[in-house]
Amino acid sequence: MESQAEKGKLNAEEREFIQKIDSLLKELQNSVNRIKNLNDWQDFENL
């Protein structure tokens, strides 16, 4: 059976991992938004 200390350590590592993924997802979303904005400008110029 796991001790509380081991569980706490695992949870801290899991939280850190989740935070890393979360920040990567935010960066990805920002990149997607920038690409959408570029596409909008290209559409605007083509009018």
N, CA, C and O atoms as a Tripos MOL2 file, in Angstrom:
@<TRIPOS>MOLECULE
protein
  188   187    47     0     0
PROTEIN
NO_CHARGES

@<TRIPOS>ATOM
      1 N           0.8360   -1.2020    0.0000 N.3       1 MET1
      2 CA          0.0000    0.0000    0.0000 C.3       1 MET1
      3 C           0.8770    1.2600    0.0000 C.2       1 MET1
      4 O           1.8930    1.3270    0.6920 O.2       1 MET1
      5 N           0.4640    2.2410   -0.7820 N.am      2 GLU2
      6 CA          1.2480    3.4770   -0.8870 C.3       2 GLU2
      7 C           1.1560    4.3160    0.3770 C.2       2 GLU2
      8 O           0.1080    4.3810    1.0180 O.2       2 GLU2
      9 N           2.2560    4.9500    0.7250 N.am      3 SER3
     10 CA          2.2190    5.8930    1.8460 C.3       3 SER3
     11 C           1.6750    7.2280    1.3500 C.2       3 SER3
     12 O           1.6520    7.4960    0.1480 O.2       3 SER3
     13 N           1.2410    8.0570    2.2880 N.am      4 GLN4
     14 CA          0.7390    9.3900    1.9230 C.3       4 GLN4
     15 C           1.8130   10.2200    1.2200 C.2       4 GLN4
     16 O           1.5150   10.9670    0.2880 O.2       4 GLN4
     17 N           3.0720   10.0840    1.6710 N.am      5 ALA5
     18 CA          4.1770   10.8330    1.0610 C.3       5 ALA5
     19 C           4.3440   10.4490   -0.4080 C.2       5 ALA5
     20 O           4.5500   11.3130   -1.2610 O.2       5 ALA5
     21 N           4.2560    9.1600   -0.6960 N.am      6 GLU6
     22 CA          4.3790    8.7060   -2.0840 C.3       6 GLU6
     23 C           3.2210    9.2320   -2.9310 C.2       6 GLU6
     24 O           3.4160    9.6630   -4.0680 O.2       6 GLU6
     25 N           2.0260    9.1920   -2.3700 N.am      7 LYS7
     26 CA          0.8680    9.7230   -3.0910 C.3       7 LYS7
     27 C           1.0330   11.2170   -3.3500 C.2       7 LYS7
     28 O           0.7440   11.7030   -4.4430 O.2       7 LYS7
     29 N           1.5010   11.9360   -2.3330 N.am      8 GLY8
     30 CA          1.7030   13.3790   -2.4750 C.3       8 GLY8
     31 C           2.7180   13.7050   -3.5540 C.2       8 GLY8
     32 O           2.5260   14.6350   -4.3370 O.2       8 GLY8
     33 N           3.8000   12.9360   -3.5950 N.am      9 LYS9
     34 CA          4.8440   13.1490   -4.6050 C.3       9 LYS9
     35 C           4.2760   12.9110   -5.9980 C.2       9 LYS9
     36 O           4.4890   13.7030   -6.9160 O.2       9 LYS9
     37 N           3.5550   11.8130   -6.1390 N.am     10 LEU10
     38 CA          2.9610   11.4820   -7.4290 C.3      10 LEU10
     39 C           2.0030   12.5890   -7.8680 C.2      10 LEU10
     40 O           2.0190   13.0080   -9.0260 O.2      10 LEU10
     41 N           1.1790   13.0550   -6.9500 N.am     11 ASN11
     42 CA          0.2350   14.1080   -7.2880 C.3      11 ASN11
     43 C           0.9430   15.3820   -7.7200 C.2      11 ASN11
     44 O           0.4910   16.0600   -8.6420 O.2      11 ASN11
     45 N           2.0530   15.7140   -7.0600 N.am     12 ALA12
     46 CA          2.8220   16.9010   -7.4360 C.3      12 ALA12
     47 C           3.3800   16.7370   -8.8430 C.2      12 ALA12
     48 O           3.3420   17.6720   -9.6430 O.2      12 ALA12
     49 N           3.8990   15.5470   -9.1480 N.am     13 GLU13
     50 CA          4.4280   15.2840  -10.4880 C.3      13 GLU13
     51 C           3.3160   15.3210  -11.5250 C.2      13 GLU13
     52 O           3.4980   15.8510  -12.6210 O.2      13 GLU13
     53 N           2.1650   14.7580  -11.1780 N.am     14 GLU14
     54 CA          1.0270   14.7860  -12.0980 C.3      14 GLU14
     55 C           0.5760   16.2160  -12.3510 C.2      14 GLU14
     56 O           0.2850   16.5900  -13.4880 O.2      14 GLU14
     57 N           0.5190   17.0180  -11.2870 N.am     15 ARG15
     58 CA          0.1120   18.4210  -11.4450 C.3      15 ARG15
     59 C           1.0730   19.1690  -12.3550 C.2      15 ARG15
     60 O           0.6530   19.9350  -13.2220 O.2      15 ARG15
     61 N           2.3790   18.9380  -12.1500 N.am     16 GLU16
     62 CA          3.3910   19.5910  -12.9800 C.3      16 GLU16
     63 C           3.2220   19.1840  -14.4420 C.2      16 GLU16
     64 O           3.3030   20.0210  -15.3410 O.2      16 GLU16
     65 N           2.9870   17.8960  -14.6710 N.am     17 PHE17
     66 CA          2.7860   17.3720  -16.0240 C.3      17 PHE17
     67 C           1.5510   18.0100  -16.6650 C.2      17 PHE17
     68 O           1.5850   18.4320  -17.8210 O.2      17 PHE17
     69 N           0.4670   18.0730  -15.9000 N.am     18 ILE18
     70 CA         -0.7750   18.6630  -16.4000 C.3      18 ILE18
     71 C          -0.5720   20.1400  -16.7220 C.2      18 ILE18
     72 O          -1.0730   20.6300  -17.7340 O.2      18 ILE18
     73 N           0.1590   20.8480  -15.8670 N.am     19 GLN19
     74 CA          0.4270   22.2660  -16.1170 C.3      19 GLN19
     75 C           1.2350   22.4580  -17.3940 C.2      19 GLN19
     76 O           0.9780   23.3840  -18.1630 O.2      19 GLN19
     77 N           2.2180   21.5750  -17.6220 N.am     20 LYS20
     78 CA          3.0170   21.6540  -18.8530 C.3      20 LYS20
     79 C           2.1300   21.4470  -20.0720 C.2      20 LYS20
     80 O           2.2170   22.1970  -21.0440 O.2      20 LYS20
     81 N           1.2830   20.4350  -20.0210 N.am     21 ILE21
     82 CA          0.3780   20.1570  -21.1400 C.3      21 ILE21
     83 C          -0.5690   21.3350  -21.3420 C.2      21 ILE21
     84 O          -0.8270   21.7400  -22.4760 O.2      21 ILE21
     85 N          -1.0850   21.8830  -20.2470 N.am     22 ASP22
     86 CA         -1.9990   23.0120  -20.3190 C.3      22 ASP22
     87 C          -1.3370   24.2060  -20.9930 C.2      22 ASP22
     88 O          -1.9500   24.8590  -21.8380 O.2      22 ASP22
     89 N          -0.0920   24.4970  -20.6260 N.am     23 SER23
     90 CA          0.5930   25.6420  -21.2320 C.3      23 SER23
     91 C           0.8940   25.3730  -22.7060 C.2      23 SER23
     92 O           0.8450   26.2930  -23.5230 O.2      23 SER23
     93 N           1.2050   24.1220  -23.0530 N.am     24 LEU24
     94 CA          1.4210   23.7830  -24.4620 C.3      24 LEU24
     95 C           0.1300   23.9400  -25.2600 C.2      24 LEU24
     96 O           0.1480   24.4320  -26.3880 O.2      24 LEU24
     97 N          -0.9870   23.5240  -24.6730 N.am     25 LEU25
     98 CA         -2.2730   23.6850  -25.3500 C.3      25 LEU25
     99 C          -2.5930   25.1560  -25.5690 C.2      25 LEU25
    100 O          -3.1150   25.5320  -26.6190 O.2      25 LEU25
    101 N          -2.2780   25.9980  -24.5710 N.am     26 LYS26
    102 CA         -2.5170   27.4340  -24.7190 C.3      26 LYS26
    103 C          -1.6480   28.0140  -25.8350 C.2      26 LYS26
    104 O          -2.1160   28.8290  -26.6300 O.2      26 LYS26
    105 N          -0.3780   27.5930  -25.8930 N.am     27 GLU27
    106 CA          0.5040   28.0510  -26.9650 C.3      27 GLU27
    107 C          -0.0260   27.6100  -28.3220 C.2      27 GLU27
    108 O          -0.0090   28.3810  -29.2810 O.2      27 GLU27
    109 N          -0.4960   26.3720  -28.3990 N.am     28 LEU28
    110 CA         -1.0540   25.8520  -29.6390 C.3      28 LEU28
    111 C          -2.2820   26.6610  -30.0470 C.2      28 LEU28
    112 O          -2.4340   27.0100  -31.2170 O.2      28 LEU28
    113 N          -3.1540   26.9580  -29.0920 N.am     29 GLN29
    114 CA         -4.3470   27.7480  -29.3720 C.3      29 GLN29
    115 C          -3.9750   29.1420  -29.8670 C.2      29 GLN29
    116 O          -4.5960   29.6600  -30.7940 O.2      29 GLN29
    117 N          -2.9550   29.7520  -29.2460 N.am     30 ASN30
    118 CA         -2.4870   31.0630  -29.6940 C.3      30 ASN30
    119 C          -1.9780   30.9970  -31.1260 C.2      30 ASN30
    120 O          -2.2460   31.8960  -31.9230 O.2      30 ASN30
    121 N          -1.2460   29.9400  -31.4580 N.am     31 SER31
    122 CA         -0.7370   29.7660  -32.8210 C.3      31 SER31
    123 C          -1.8880   29.6060  -33.8070 C.2      31 SER31
    124 O          -1.8780   30.2050  -34.8830 O.2      31 SER31
    125 N          -2.8720   28.8030  -33.4400 N.am     32 VAL32
    126 CA         -4.0460   28.6070  -34.2950 C.3      32 VAL32
    127 C          -4.7540   29.9400  -34.5180 C.2      32 VAL32
    128 O          -5.1550   30.2540  -35.6380 O.2      32 VAL32
    129 N          -4.9060   30.7220  -33.4540 N.am     33 ASN33
    130 CA         -5.5600   32.0220  -33.5820 C.3      33 ASN33
    131 C          -4.7810   32.9520  -34.4940 C.2      33 ASN33
    132 O          -5.3730   33.6780  -35.2930 O.2      33 ASN33
    133 N          -3.4380   32.9390  -34.3810 N.am     34 ARG34
    134 CA         -2.6140   33.7710  -35.2620 C.3      34 ARG34
    135 C          -2.7890   33.3590  -36.7180 C.2      34 ARG34
    136 O          -2.8880   34.2100  -37.6020 O.2      34 ARG34
    137 N          -2.8260   32.0510  -36.9670 N.am     35 ILE35
    138 CA         -3.0120   31.5560  -38.3380 C.3      35 ILE35
    139 C          -4.3830   31.9800  -38.8600 C.2      35 ILE35
    140 O          -4.5030   32.4060  -40.0090 O.2      35 ILE35
    141 N          -5.4120   31.8690  -38.0300 N.am     36 LYS36
    142 CA         -6.7500   32.3070  -38.4370 C.3      36 LYS36
    143 C          -6.7460   33.7870  -38.7750 C.2      36 LYS36
    144 O          -7.3440   34.2040  -39.7670 O.2      36 LYS36
    145 N          -6.0690   34.5890  -37.9460 N.am     37 ASN37
    146 CA         -5.9900   36.0260  -38.2050 C.3      37 ASN37
    147 C          -5.2850   36.3040  -39.5230 C.2      37 ASN37
    148 O          -5.7170   37.1670  -40.2870 O.2      37 ASN37
    149 N          -4.2070   35.5820  -39.7970 N.am     38 LEU38
    150 CA         -3.5010   35.7470  -41.0730 C.3      38 LEU38
    151 C          -4.4190   35.3980  -42.2350 C.2      38 LEU38
    152 O          -4.4510   36.1060  -43.2410 O.2      38 LEU38
    153 N          -5.1650   34.3080  -42.0980 N.am     39 ASN39
    154 CA         -6.0950   33.9130  -43.1540 C.3      39 ASN39
    155 C          -7.1730   34.9640  -43.3510 C.2      39 ASN39
    156 O          -7.5590   35.2470  -44.4850 O.2      39 ASN39
    157 N          -7.6680   35.5470  -42.2600 N.am     40 ASP40
    158 CA         -8.6710   36.6080  -42.3610 C.3      40 ASP40
    159 C          -8.1120   37.7930  -43.1350 C.2      40 ASP40
    160 O          -8.8000   38.3560  -43.9870 O.2      40 ASP40
    161 N          -6.8630   38.1800  -42.8470 N.am     41 TRP41
    162 CA         -6.2480   39.3030  -43.5540 C.3      41 TRP41
    163 C          -6.0750   38.9840  -45.0310 C.2      41 TRP41
    164 O          -6.2760   39.8530  -45.8800 O.2      41 TRP41
    165 N          -5.7050   37.7520  -45.3470 N.am     42 GLN42
    166 CA         -5.5480   37.3680  -46.7540 C.3      42 GLN42
    167 C          -6.8890   37.4310  -47.4660 C.2      42 GLN42
    168 O          -6.9680   37.9040  -48.6000 O.2      42 GLN42
    169 N          -7.9450   36.9570  -46.8120 N.am     43 ASP43
    170 CA         -9.2810   37.0380  -47.3970 C.3      43 ASP43
    171 C          -9.6660   38.4900  -47.6220 C.2      43 ASP43
    172 O         -10.2530   38.8280  -48.6500 O.2      43 ASP43
    173 N          -9.3400   39.3460  -46.6690 N.am     44 PHE44
    174 CA         -9.6690   40.7650  -46.7590 C.3      44 PHE44
    175 C          -8.9560   41.4050  -47.9500 C.2      44 PHE44
    176 O          -9.5460   42.2050  -48.6760 O.2      44 PHE44
    177 N          -7.6830   41.0470  -48.1470 N.am     45 GLU45
    178 CA         -6.9080   41.6050  -49.2540 C.3      45 GLU45
    179 C          -7.4060   41.1080  -50.6000 C.2      45 GLU45
    180 O          -7.2000   41.7740  -51.6150 O.2      45 GLU45
    181 N          -8.0550   39.9570  -50.6280 N.am     46 ASN46
    182 CA         -8.5230   39.3870  -51.8920 C.3      46 ASN46
    183 C          -9.8520   39.9760  -52.3490 C.2      46 ASN46
    184 O         -10.3090   39.6700  -53.4500 O.2      46 ASN46
    185 N         -10.4740   40.8030  -51.5400 N.am     47 LEU47
    186 CA        -11.7640   41.3930  -51.9140 C.3      47 LEU47
    187 C         -11.6070   42.3910  -53.0420 C.2      47 LEU47
    188 O         -12.5910   42.9840  -53.4830 O.2      47 LEU47
@<TRIPOS>BOND
     1     1     2 1
     2     2     3 1
     3     3     4 2
     4     3     5 am
     5     5     6 1
     6     6     7 1
     7     7     8 2
     8     7     9 am
     9     9    10 1
    10    10    11 1
    11    11    12 2
    12    11    13 am
    13    13    14 1
    14    14    15 1
    15    15    16 2
    16    15    17 am
    17    17    18 1
    18    18    19 1
    19    19    20 2
    20    19    21 am
    21    21    22 1
    22    22    23 1
    23    23    24 2
    24    23    25 am
    25    25    26 1
    26    26    27 1
    27    27    28 2
    28    27    29 am
    29    29    30 1
    30    30    31 1
    31    31    32 2
    32    31    33 am
    33    33    34 1
    34    34    35 1
    35    35    36 2
    36    35    37 am
    37    37    38 1
    38    38    39 1
    39    39    40 2
    40    39    41 am
    41    41    42 1
    42    42    43 1
    43    43    44 2
    44    43    45 am
    45    45    46 1
    46    46    47 1
    47    47    48 2
    48    47    49 am
    49    49    50 1
    50    50    51 1
    51    51    52 2
    52    51    53 am
    53    53    54 1
    54    54    55 1
    55    55    56 2
    56    55    57 am
    57    57    58 1
    58    58    59 1
    59    59    60 2
    60    59    61 am
    61    61    62 1
    62    62    63 1
    63    63    64 2
    64    63    65 am
    65    65    66 1
    66    66    67 1
    67    67    68 2
    68    67    69 am
    69    69    70 1
    70    70    71 1
    71    71    72 2
    72    71    73 am
    73    73    74 1
    74    74    75 1
    75    75    76 2
    76    75    77 am
    77    77    78 1
    78    78    79 1
    79    79    80 2
    80    79    81 am
    81    81    82 1
    82    82    83 1
    83    83    84 2
    84    83    85 am
    85    85    86 1
    86    86    87 1
    87    87    88 2
    88    87    89 am
    89    89    90 1
    90    90    91 1
    91    91    92 2
    92    91    93 am
    93    93    94 1
    94    94    95 1
    95    95    96 2
    96    95    97 am
    97    97    98 1
    98    98    99 1
    99    99   100 2
   100    99   101 am
   101   101   102 1
   102   102   103 1
   103   103   104 2
   104   103   105 am
   105   105   106 1
   106   106   107 1
   107   107   108 2
   108   107   109 am
   109   109   110 1
   110   110   111 1
   111   111   112 2
   112   111   113 am
   113   113   114 1
   114   114   115 1
   115   115   116 2
   116   115   117 am
   117   117   118 1
   118   118   119 1
   119   119   120 2
   120   119   121 am
   121   121   122 1
   122   122   123 1
   123   123   124 2
   124   123   125 am
   125   125   126 1
   126   126   127 1
   127   127   128 2
   128   127   129 am
   129   129   130 1
   130   130   131 1
   131   131   132 2
   132   131   133 am
   133   133   134 1
   134   134   135 1
   135   135   136 2
   136   135   137 am
   137   137   138 1
   138   138   139 1
   139   139   140 2
   140   139   141 am
   141   141   142 1
   142   142   143 1
   143   143   144 2
   144   143   145 am
   145   145   146 1
   146   146   147 1
   147   147   148 2
   148   147   149 am
   149   149   150 1
   150   150   151 1
   151   151   152 2
   152   151   153 am
   153   153   154 1
   154   154   155 1
   155   155   156 2
   156   155   157 am
   157   157   158 1
   158   158   159 1
   159   159   160 2
   160   159   161 am
   161   161   162 1
   162   162   163 1
   163   163   164 2
   164   163   165 am
   165   165   166 1
   166   166   167 1
   167   167   168 2
   168   167   169 am
   169   169   170 1
   170   170   171 1
   171   171   172 2
   172   171   173 am
   173   173   174 1
   174   174   175 1
   175   175   176 2
   176   175   177 am
   177   177   178 1
   178   178   179 1
   179   179   180 2
   180   179   181 am
   181   181   182 1
   182   182   183 1
   183   183   184 2
   184   183   185 am
   185   185   186 1
   186   186   187 1
   187   187   188 2
@<TRIPOS>SUBSTRUCTURE
     1 MET1         2 RESIDUE 1 A MET
     2 GLU2         6 RESIDUE 1 A GLU
     3 SER3        10 RESIDUE 1 A SER
     4 GLN4        14 RESIDUE 1 A GLN
     5 ALA5        18 RESIDUE 1 A ALA
     6 GLU6        22 RESIDUE 1 A GLU
     7 LYS7        26 RESIDUE 1 A LYS
     8 GLY8        30 RESIDUE 1 A GLY
     9 LYS9        34 RESIDUE 1 A LYS
    10 LEU10       38 RESIDUE 1 A LEU
    11 ASN11       42 RESIDUE 1 A ASN
    12 ALA12       46 RESIDUE 1 A ALA
    13 GLU13       50 RESIDUE 1 A GLU
    14 GLU14       54 RESIDUE 1 A GLU
    15 ARG15       58 RESIDUE 1 A ARG
    16 GLU16       62 RESIDUE 1 A GLU
    17 PHE17       66 RESIDUE 1 A PHE
    18 ILE18       70 RESIDUE 1 A ILE
    19 GLN19       74 RESIDUE 1 A GLN
    20 LYS20       78 RESIDUE 1 A LYS
    21 ILE21       82 RESIDUE 1 A ILE
    22 ASP22       86 RESIDUE 1 A ASP
    23 SER23       90 RESIDUE 1 A SER
    24 LEU24       94 RESIDUE 1 A LEU
    25 LEU25       98 RESIDUE 1 A LEU
    26 LYS26      102 RESIDUE 1 A LYS
    27 GLU27      106 RESIDUE 1 A GLU
    28 LEU28      110 RESIDUE 1 A LEU
    29 GLN29      114 RESIDUE 1 A GLN
    30 ASN30      118 RESIDUE 1 A ASN
    31 SER31      122 RESIDUE 1 A SER
    32 VAL32      126 RESIDUE 1 A VAL
    33 ASN33      130 RESIDUE 1 A ASN
    34 ARG34      134 RESIDUE 1 A ARG
    35 ILE35      138 RESIDUE 1 A ILE
    36 LYS36      142 RESIDUE 1 A LYS
    37 ASN37      146 RESIDUE 1 A ASN
    38 LEU38      150 RESIDUE 1 A LEU
    39 ASN39      154 RESIDUE 1 A ASN
    40 ASP40      158 RESIDUE 1 A ASP
    41 TRP41      162 RESIDUE 1 A TRP
    42 GLN42      166 RESIDUE 1 A GLN
    43 ASP43      170 RESIDUE 1 A ASP
    44 PHE44      174 RESIDUE 1 A PHE
    45 GLU45      178 RESIDUE 1 A GLU
    46 ASN46      182 RESIDUE 1 A ASN
    47 LEU47      186 RESIDUE 1 A LEU
